[in-house]
């Protein structure tokens, strides 16, 4: 029986892989045609002031400080469109949800969910019971986090929960602000989110690896890490730290699910789990009820709760995800979001690695495969971001360099390391991703 | 023609008033029956830990420090149910939206609004164009704010916009935190929202009337005021202040619309305008693009934008409100949210004033009527909160006193004044409001 299932899974994989290859080829042809112009690529500027304002990148000026040759096979028109892979907008998942049709449609009547209160009996009074229920079901099916004995705290995305965690963990009467650290390269928004209000409660203190100040501190552990995709543990070499685990990317499409996370305070977000970034819903699993209570207090003071409409929508989406993902590891599933997304990400990483190998100007991190208990097989890490290094000695600043080829990325300095590195979103729509790998492979040393 | 319209309006009013009286009586009977028990009132505790956590009140212990007599006509059963009027949950509006049926139903498919970005061409890149359009239409029909030459900034409720305004107005390199003031009685959450993170940018500095520190400051002008309902202007007796106008209650159901507000920075919220508190949507009208840009930056750092689902829902609700409110001042409308809510609030204030007069233990503010350009008639202020004063010399603390009668309110100290005052929500469901006025009128000196 085990053998039969094994064969079945391999066959499924092969069929799916062929189907996806065909689908990708078709999409490139189809999307190219849609983008206008005889060669299929428009010169339309994709981005407004917003992305620059988000601190996610600079304007797409045609500054080409260093420019290497681009092979003629690439074609001039392909080079015209600005490709913005600076931020992690998860639009690649739109296709999946379109294919799922009306199953995740929500209908909200005008008189529903008008009160501030979702559940007056829950310490987190703004948590929709149905959302909480679906969070628990999802974690149980995926096996990526222990939910038992945890207070679920819902937030307006995990950003708000990150700030709530800082508020909850920092003593209110400390003689100085509590240090907040994370090992470089760290998520580029941590420093500005921590310091934007010059709080007297906490203060950004940089790279966890070189942090040596005495006394308590907060360490942010992002695993798999944004930007580089590696699995992480605490890096400060002593006890006494308060840990916040940001597990936004601990889902089967990005990394093998090795075990159920069992930390004191863990953050998740719908945006990276399902692709619904515009819904602004995240959740925290919190062991200490007193810490949870303070996080809830922060969200009261910050936004008086969290949109009930969005929670209801997120609940519906998580429900369908869970329903279609039960038993995936044993029988496979062409319907499962995680199963399909895992294979799409595998495709993308194959295409990216092929482009990088062809170009020979860049390098990517090497990952160790691991056994994924959800997929019930060995699998490769295939992060939501590519952490690309420019290996050419003539290139000092990889972000500027790629901007010269009209590819917007986020440079290493934002993440606390050098400018030889850039972070590139792997979650854009097919069309942009395909232009990106084509353009990258055409840059020759 | 003017006369005819005048008569028509009076007739409408009379008909509506009679209908409402009947409806109120029926509801009391009906709701009483629903609440269980032979006498129609349950002893069920209405509130969980949440309201206490919100800083909105204390537990409903049967502490009866001072208790005056209650007339026998009130009945013992009525006295059993805890009535929570501590917070301003606008559930009275549910009835209206139920009557509007499917007109404000939203249907959101699984693949919609997935991206972080609503409109990359707008500096406020997370603002849904349809929501912005309906905000402008609504202000134009109601006539309560100038929108021309303003950047609309959407927020997760107006709480987030209040914090965004503090961030935007406070200099980043000031030698000390900027003072934030508001005339007492002020909104009870202003001090804790301002100071909860011990920001180095701004600091709560109390009552604007006695503020005398040199240099720049931020003054919060809430008009009509929460808690007391009076129309307000700046109270600090000098120039150099940066004003934030919180006009959450500047709608025809609460106060005459005298003119279109034309300030530098104005805040509104869906929760008090339409009753959809659970949707968590507010908006700011901002004159200076640089201030707007900083507010947008704050919301990026705080929650990476605002739920797109909730904005789409709010847009639909505002659209129906506007459509049914055009020309209300000339022809009246049984469909208009503002028209109907104005008359419901008038009813409630009449009932409350009658109860206060009967009791003779309490007093209420006296308001001056004014011409409402929206309703095209003189009208009375009828605030969303009643600012009740206990006139009995034996009662020191009105909040504790009313708690003895199982009515939860918010005491004056939260608003920067003495404990003789309490704030009482006028926006609860009919059943609770009716028990409240009945119970209040039964307290005799």
Interface residues (C-beta under 8 A of the other chain):
Chain A: X46 X47 X48 X49 X50 X51 X53 X54 X55 X87 X89 X90 X91 X93 X94 X97 X98 X100 X101 X102 X103 X104 X105 X106 X107 X108 X109 X110 X111 X113 X114 X115 X116 X117 X118 X119 X120 X121 X122 X123 X125 X126 X156 X157 X159 X160 X163 X167 X189 X192 X193 X196 X197 X198 X199 X200 X201 X271 X275 X276 X277 X278 X279 X280 X281 X293 X296 X297 X298 X300 X301 X302 X303 X304 X305 X306 X307 X308 X309 X310 X313 X316 X317 X320
Chain B: X46 X47 X48 X49 X50 X51 X53 X54 X55 X87 X89 X90 X91 X93 X94 X97 X98 X100 X101 X102 X103 X104 X105 X106 X107 X108 X109 X110 X111 X113 X114 X115 X116 X117 X118 X119 X120 X121 X122 X123 X125 X126 X156 X157 X159 X160 X163 X167 X189 X192 X193 X196 X197 X198 X199 X200 X201 X271 X275 X276 X277 X278 X279 X280 X281 X293 X296 X297 X298 X300 X301 X302 X303 X304 X305 X306 X307 X308 X309 X310 X313 X316 X317 X320
